[in-house]
């Protein structure tokens, strides 16, 4: 959710509402948890996989999940700092 502020000069700015920030923070927490779970699952399955192609796929999945966790953490920090 966004709130639009109109200044007396006619300029307008759009700022995030507290409800929107809370919703984004909740979605990012969920995204980080699911990504971390996928990372752990992929790492645990790598030792059980026989074929090299499936092992490479699981390693790629683990790397993607690690990147997703990093993005979620960076987004959390950006939400905490605010638009400065």
N, CA, C and O atoms as a GROMACS GRO file, in nm:
protein
  336
    1UNK      N    1   0.084  -0.117   0.000
    1UNK     CA    2   0.000   0.000   0.000
    1UNK      C    3   0.089   0.124   0.000
    1UNK      O    4   0.194   0.127   0.064
    2UNK      N    5   0.045   0.223  -0.071
    2UNK     CA    6   0.120   0.347  -0.080
    2UNK      C    7   0.030   0.463  -0.043
    2UNK      O    8  -0.091   0.459  -0.064
    3UNK      N    9   0.091   0.565   0.011
    3UNK     CA   10   0.019   0.687   0.043
    3UNK      C   11   0.078   0.800  -0.041
    3UNK      O   12   0.200   0.813  -0.051
    4UNK      N   13  -0.007   0.879  -0.102
    4UNK     CA   14   0.039   0.991  -0.183
    4UNK      C   15   0.024   1.119  -0.102
    4UNK      O   16  -0.083   1.148  -0.049
    5UNK      N   17   0.132   1.193  -0.095
    5UNK     CA   18   0.131   1.321  -0.024
    5UNK      C   19   0.142   1.431  -0.128
    5UNK      O   20   0.235   1.431  -0.209
    6UNK      N   21   0.048   1.525  -0.127
    6UNK     CA   22   0.050   1.637  -0.222
    6UNK      C   23   0.089   1.762  -0.144
    6UNK      O   24   0.024   1.799  -0.047
    7UNK      N   25   0.196   1.825  -0.189
    7UNK     CA   26   0.244   1.946  -0.124
    7UNK      C   27   0.171   2.068  -0.179
    7UNK      O   28   0.115   2.061  -0.289
    8UNK      N   29   0.169   2.179  -0.105
    8UNK     CA   30   0.100   2.300  -0.153
    8UNK      C   31   0.153   2.350  -0.287
    8UNK      O   32   0.080   2.419  -0.359
    9UNK      N   33   0.275   2.319  -0.320
    9UNK     CA   34   0.331   2.365  -0.448
    9UNK      C   35   0.280   2.282  -0.565
    9UNK      O   36   0.309   2.314  -0.680
   10UNK      N   37   0.204   2.177  -0.538
   10UNK     CA   38   0.152   2.093  -0.644
   10UNK      C   39   0.234   1.968  -0.667
   10UNK      O   40   0.193   1.879  -0.741
   11UNK      N   41   0.351   1.961  -0.605
   11UNK     CA   42   0.433   1.841  -0.617
   11UNK      C   43   0.374   1.729  -0.533
   11UNK      O   44   0.315   1.754  -0.428
   12UNK      N   45   0.390   1.610  -0.578
   12UNK     CA   46   0.338   1.495  -0.504
   12UNK      C   47   0.451   1.394  -0.485
   12UNK      O   48   0.540   1.381  -0.569
   13UNK      N   49   0.446   1.326  -0.375
   13UNK     CA   50   0.542   1.219  -0.349
   13UNK      C   51   0.466   1.096  -0.301
   13UNK      O   52   0.358   1.107  -0.243
   14UNK      N   53   0.522   0.982  -0.325
   14UNK     CA   54   0.460   0.857  -0.285
   14UNK      C   55   0.548   0.794  -0.178
   14UNK      O   56   0.667   0.773  -0.200
   15UNK      N   57   0.489   0.764  -0.064
   15UNK     CA   58   0.563   0.699   0.044
   15UNK      C   59   0.491   0.570   0.082
   15UNK      O   60   0.370   0.556   0.060
   16UNK      N   61   0.565   0.479   0.136
   16UNK     CA   62   0.507   0.352   0.178
   16UNK      C   63   0.427   0.370   0.306
   16UNK      O   64   0.470   0.440   0.398
   17UNK      N   65   0.312   0.308   0.310
   17UNK     CA   66   0.231   0.314   0.431
   17UNK      C   67   0.284   0.210   0.530
   17UNK      O   68   0.348   0.114   0.489
   18UNK      N   69   0.257   0.228   0.659
   18UNK     CA   70   0.303   0.130   0.758
   18UNK      C   71   0.248  -0.010   0.733
   18UNK      O   72   0.316  -0.110   0.758
   19UNK      N   73   0.124  -0.018   0.683
   19UNK     CA   74   0.066  -0.150   0.654
   19UNK      C   75   0.140  -0.218   0.540
   19UNK      O   76   0.164  -0.339   0.543
   20UNK      N   77   0.177  -0.140   0.440
   20UNK     CA   78   0.250  -0.195   0.327
   20UNK      C   79   0.389  -0.243   0.367
   20UNK      O   80   0.435  -0.347   0.320
   21UNK      N   81   0.455  -0.166   0.453
   21UNK     CA   82   0.588  -0.206   0.501
   21UNK      C   83   0.578  -0.333   0.584
   21UNK      O   84   0.661  -0.422   0.570
   22UNK      N   85   0.477  -0.342   0.668
   22UNK     CA   86   0.458  -0.463   0.749
   22UNK      C   87   0.428  -0.584   0.661
   22UNK      O   88   0.478  -0.694   0.687
   23UNK      N   89   0.348  -0.565   0.558
   23UNK     CA   90   0.317  -0.676   0.466
   23UNK      C   91   0.442  -0.719   0.390
   23UNK      O   92   0.466  -0.838   0.372
   24UNK      N   93   0.520  -0.622   0.345
   24UNK     CA   94   0.645  -0.656   0.274
   24UNK      C   95   0.741  -0.728   0.366
   24UNK      O   96   0.807  -0.824   0.325
   25UNK      N   97   0.751  -0.683   0.490
   25UNK     CA   98   0.841  -0.749   0.586
   25UNK      C   99   0.796  -0.893   0.611
   25UNK      O  100   0.879  -0.983   0.617
   26UNK      N  101   0.666  -0.915   0.626
   26UNK     CA  102   0.616  -1.051   0.646
   26UNK      C  103   0.641  -1.140   0.525
   26UNK      O  104   0.679  -1.256   0.540
   27UNK      N  105   0.621  -1.085   0.406
   27UNK     CA  106   0.647  -1.163   0.285
   27UNK      C  107   0.795  -1.196   0.271
   27UNK      O  108   0.830  -1.305   0.227
   28UNK      N  109   0.881  -1.101   0.308
   28UNK     CA  110   1.025  -1.127   0.300
   28UNK      C  111   1.069  -1.232   0.402
   28UNK      O  112   1.156  -1.314   0.372
   29UNK      N  113   1.011  -1.229   0.522
   29UNK     CA  114   1.043  -1.334   0.620
   29UNK      C  115   1.002  -1.471   0.567
   29UNK      O  116   1.078  -1.567   0.578
   30UNK      N  117   0.884  -1.479   0.510
   30UNK     CA  118   0.837  -1.606   0.453
   30UNK      C  119   0.928  -1.651   0.339
   30UNK      O  120   0.963  -1.768   0.330
   31UNK      N  121   0.966  -1.558   0.253
   31UNK     CA  122   1.055  -1.587   0.141
   31UNK      C  123   1.191  -1.638   0.191
   31UNK      O  124   1.246  -1.733   0.136
   32UNK      N  125   1.244  -1.574   0.296
   32UNK     CA  126   1.373  -1.617   0.350
   32UNK      C  127   1.365  -1.756   0.412
   32UNK      O  128   1.456  -1.836   0.395
   33UNK      N  129   1.257  -1.785   0.483
   33UNK     CA  130   1.242  -1.916   0.546
   33UNK      C  131   1.229  -2.026   0.441
   33UNK      O  132   1.293  -2.130   0.452
   34UNK      N  133   1.148  -2.003   0.340
   34UNK     CA  134   1.130  -2.103   0.234
   34UNK      C  135   1.261  -2.123   0.157
   34UNK      O  136   1.296  -2.236   0.123
   35UNK      N  137   1.332  -2.015   0.130
   35UNK     CA  138   1.460  -2.026   0.058
   35UNK      C  139   1.563  -2.101   0.141
   35UNK      O  140   1.637  -2.183   0.088
   36UNK      N  141   1.568  -2.073   0.270
   36UNK     CA  142   1.664  -2.142   0.358
   36UNK      C  143   1.629  -2.290   0.367
   36UNK      O  144   1.717  -2.375   0.367
   37UNK      N  145   1.500  -2.321   0.374
   37UNK     CA  146   1.457  -2.461   0.378
   37UNK      C  147   1.497  -2.532   0.249
   37UNK      O  148   1.544  -2.645   0.253
   38UNK      N  149   1.480  -2.466   0.135
   38UNK     CA  150   1.520  -2.526   0.006
   38UNK      C  151   1.670  -2.547   0.000
   38UNK      O  152   1.717  -2.646  -0.055
   39UNK      N  153   1.746  -2.454   0.057
   39UNK     CA  154   1.891  -2.467   0.061
   39UNK      C  155   1.932  -2.589   0.142
   39UNK      O  156   2.015  -2.668   0.098
   40UNK      N  157   1.875  -2.605   0.261
   40UNK     CA  158   1.907  -2.720   0.346
   40UNK      C  159   1.866  -2.850   0.279
   40UNK      O  160   1.941  -2.947   0.280
   41UNK      N  161   1.748  -2.852   0.220
   41UNK     CA  162   1.699  -2.973   0.152
   41UNK      C  163   1.792  -3.011   0.037
   41UNK      O  164   1.825  -3.129   0.020
   42UNK      N  165   1.833  -2.914  -0.042
   42UNK     CA  166   1.920  -2.943  -0.156
   42UNK      C  167   2.056  -2.994  -0.110
   42UNK      O  168   2.111  -3.087  -0.169
   43UNK      N  169   2.112  -2.934  -0.006
   43UNK     CA  170   2.243  -2.977   0.043
   43UNK      C  171   2.236  -3.118   0.100
   43UNK      O  172   2.328  -3.197   0.080
   44UNK      N  173   2.129  -3.151   0.170
   44UNK     CA  174   2.116  -3.286   0.226
   44UNK      C  175   2.096  -3.391   0.118
   44UNK      O  176   2.139  -3.505   0.135
   45UNK      N  177   2.032  -3.355   0.008
   45UNK     CA  178   2.005  -3.452  -0.097
   45UNK      C  179   2.123  -3.476  -0.190
   45UNK      O  180   2.128  -3.577  -0.259
   46UNK      N  181   2.220  -3.384  -0.192
   46UNK     CA  182   2.333  -3.397  -0.285
   46UNK      C  183   2.410  -3.526  -0.260
   46UNK      O  184   2.452  -3.591  -0.356
   47UNK      N  185   2.428  -3.563  -0.135
   47UNK     CA  186   2.506  -3.684  -0.106
   47UNK      C  187   2.431  -3.812  -0.145
   47UNK      O  188   2.494  -3.916  -0.163
   48UNK      N  189   2.301  -3.806  -0.159
   48UNK     CA  190   2.220  -3.924  -0.191
   48UNK      C  191   2.200  -3.944  -0.341
   48UNK      O  192   2.158  -4.051  -0.385
   49UNK      N  193   2.228  -3.842  -0.419
   49UNK     CA  194   2.201  -3.847  -0.562
   49UNK      C  195   2.313  -3.920  -0.634
   49UNK      O  196   2.431  -3.900  -0.605
   50UNK      N  197   2.276  -4.005  -0.728
   50UNK     CA  198   2.374  -4.086  -0.801
   50UNK      C  199   2.419  -4.016  -0.929
   50UNK      O  200   2.539  -4.013  -0.958
   51UNK      N  201   2.326  -3.962  -1.006
   51UNK     CA  202   2.363  -3.906  -1.136
   51UNK      C  203   2.424  -3.767  -1.120
   51UNK      O  204   2.385  -3.690  -1.033
   52UNK      N  205   2.518  -3.739  -1.206
   52UNK     CA  206   2.587  -3.610  -1.201
   52UNK      C  207   2.496  -3.495  -1.241
   52UNK      O  208   2.508  -3.385  -1.188
   53UNK      N  209   2.404  -3.520  -1.334
   53UNK     CA  210   2.314  -3.414  -1.379
   53UNK      C  211   2.221  -3.370  -1.267
   53UNK      O  212   2.200  -3.250  -1.246
   54UNK      N  213   2.165  -3.466  -1.195
   54UNK     CA  214   2.076  -3.430  -1.085
   54UNK      C  215   2.154  -3.364  -0.971
   54UNK      O  216   2.103  -3.274  -0.905
   55UNK      N  217   2.277  -3.409  -0.950
   55UNK     CA  218   2.361  -3.347  -0.847
   55UNK      C  219   2.390  -3.201  -0.884
   55UNK      O  220   2.386  -3.114  -0.798
   56UNK      N  221   2.419  -3.176  -1.011
   56UNK     CA  222   2.444  -3.038  -1.056
   56UNK      C  223   2.317  -2.953  -1.042
   56UNK      O  224   2.325  -2.836  -1.005
   57UNK      N  225   2.202  -3.013  -1.070
   57UNK     CA  226   2.076  -2.941  -1.054
   57UNK      C  227   2.052  -2.903  -0.908
   57UNK      O  228   2.007  -2.792  -0.879
   58UNK      N  229   2.082  -2.994  -0.817
   58UNK     CA  230   2.064  -2.964  -0.674
   58UNK      C  231   2.163  -2.858  -0.627
   58UNK      O  232   2.128  -2.775  -0.542
   59UNK      N  233   2.284  -2.859  -0.680
   59UNK     CA  234   2.380  -2.755  -0.644
   59UNK      C  235   2.332  -2.620  -0.695
   59UNK      O  236   2.343  -2.519  -0.624
   60UNK      N  237   2.277  -2.616  -0.816
   60UNK     CA  238   2.221  -2.490  -0.868
   60UNK      C  239   2.102  -2.444  -0.785
   60UNK      O  240   2.087  -2.324  -0.760
   61UNK      N  241   2.018  -2.538  -0.741
   61UNK     CA  242   1.906  -2.503  -0.655
   61UNK      C  243   1.956  -2.446  -0.522
   61UNK      O  244   1.900  -2.350  -0.471
   62UNK      N  245   2.060  -2.506  -0.467
   62UNK     CA  246   2.117  -2.456  -0.342
   62UNK      C  247   2.174  -2.316  -0.360
   62UNK      O  248   2.156  -2.230  -0.273
   63UNK      N  249   2.242  -2.291  -0.470
   63UNK     CA  250   2.296  -2.158  -0.495
   63UNK      C  251   2.185  -2.055  -0.515
   63UNK      O  252   2.196  -1.942  -0.468
   64UNK      N  253   2.079  -2.093  -0.585
   64UNK     CA  254   1.965  -2.002  -0.603
   64UNK      C  255   1.898  -1.972  -0.470
   64UNK      O  256   1.858  -1.858  -0.444
   65UNK      N  257   1.884  -2.073  -0.385
   65UNK     CA  258   1.824  -2.052  -0.254
   65UNK      C  259   1.912  -1.962  -0.168
   65UNK      O  260   1.861  -1.877  -0.095
   66UNK      N  261   2.043  -1.980  -0.176
   66UNK     CA  262   2.134  -1.894  -0.100
   66UNK      C  263   2.124  -1.750  -0.148
   66UNK      O  264   2.125  -1.657  -0.067
   67UNK      N  265   2.114  -1.731  -0.279
   67UNK     CA  266   2.095  -1.596  -0.332
   67UNK      C  267   1.962  -1.536  -0.289
   67UNK      O  268   1.955  -1.416  -0.261
   68UNK      N  269   1.859  -1.617  -0.283
   68UNK     CA  270   1.728  -1.567  -0.239
   68UNK      C  271   1.731  -1.525  -0.093
   68UNK      O  272   1.670  -1.425  -0.055
   69UNK      N  273   1.802  -1.602  -0.010
   69UNK     CA  274   1.816  -1.563   0.131
   69UNK      C  275   1.891  -1.431   0.141
   69UNK      O  276   1.854  -1.344   0.220
   70UNK      N  277   1.996  -1.414   0.061
   70UNK     CA  278   2.072  -1.289   0.062
   70UNK      C  279   1.985  -1.171   0.019
   70UNK      O  280   1.992  -1.064   0.079
   71UNK      N  281   1.904  -1.190  -0.083
   71UNK     CA  282   1.815  -1.083  -0.130
   71UNK      C  283   1.714  -1.047  -0.021
   71UNK      O  284   1.685  -0.929   0.001
   72UNK      N  285   1.660  -1.148   0.047
   72UNK     CA  286   1.563  -1.122   0.153
   72UNK      C  287   1.627  -1.045   0.268
   72UNK      O  288   1.565  -0.956   0.325
   73UNK      N  289   1.750  -1.079   0.303
   73UNK     CA  290   1.820  -1.008   0.411
   73UNK      C  291   1.849  -0.864   0.370
   73UNK      O  292   1.830  -0.772   0.450
   74UNK      N  293   1.896  -0.844   0.248
   74UNK     CA  294   1.923  -0.708   0.200
   74UNK      C  295   1.795  -0.625   0.197
   74UNK      O  296   1.797  -0.507   0.232
   75UNK      N  297   1.685  -0.685   0.155
   75UNK     CA  298   1.557  -0.613   0.153
   75UNK      C  299   1.511  -0.578   0.293
   75UNK      O  300   1.455  -0.470   0.315
   76UNK      N  301   1.534  -0.667   0.390
   76UNK     CA  302   1.499  -0.637   0.528
   76UNK      C  303   1.578  -0.517   0.579
   76UNK      O  304   1.523  -0.429   0.646
   77UNK      N  305   1.707  -0.514   0.548
   77UNK     CA  306   1.791  -0.401   0.590
   77UNK      C  307   1.744  -0.272   0.523
   77UNK      O  308   1.740  -0.167   0.586
   78UNK      N  309   1.708  -0.280   0.396
   78UNK     CA  310   1.659  -0.162   0.325
   78UNK      C  311   1.528  -0.112   0.386
   78UNK      O  312   1.506   0.009   0.395
   79UNK      N  313   1.440  -0.204   0.426
   79UNK     CA  314   1.316  -0.163   0.491
   79UNK      C  315   1.343  -0.100   0.627
   79UNK      O  316   1.275  -0.005   0.666
   80UNK      N  317   1.442  -0.152   0.699
   80UNK     CA  318   1.473  -0.098   0.832
   80UNK      C  319   1.535   0.040   0.822
   80UNK      O  320   1.506   0.127   0.904
   81UNK      N  321   1.619   0.062   0.722
   81UNK     CA  322   1.686   0.192   0.706
   81UNK      C  323   1.588   0.296   0.655
   81UNK      O  324   1.589   0.411   0.701
   82UNK      N  325   1.506   0.258   0.561
   82UNK     CA  326   1.409   0.352   0.505
   82UNK      C  327   1.466   0.424   0.385
   82UNK      O  328   1.580   0.401   0.345
   83UNK      N  329   1.386   0.512   0.326
   83UNK     CA  330   1.429   0.581   0.202
   83UNK      C  331   1.517   0.702   0.231
   83UNK      O  332   1.472   0.816   0.220
   84UNK      N  333   1.642   0.679   0.267
   84UNK     CA  334   1.734   0.791   0.294
   84UNK      C  335   1.835   0.805   0.186
   84UNK      O  336   1.920   0.894   0.193
   0.00000   0.00000   0.00000
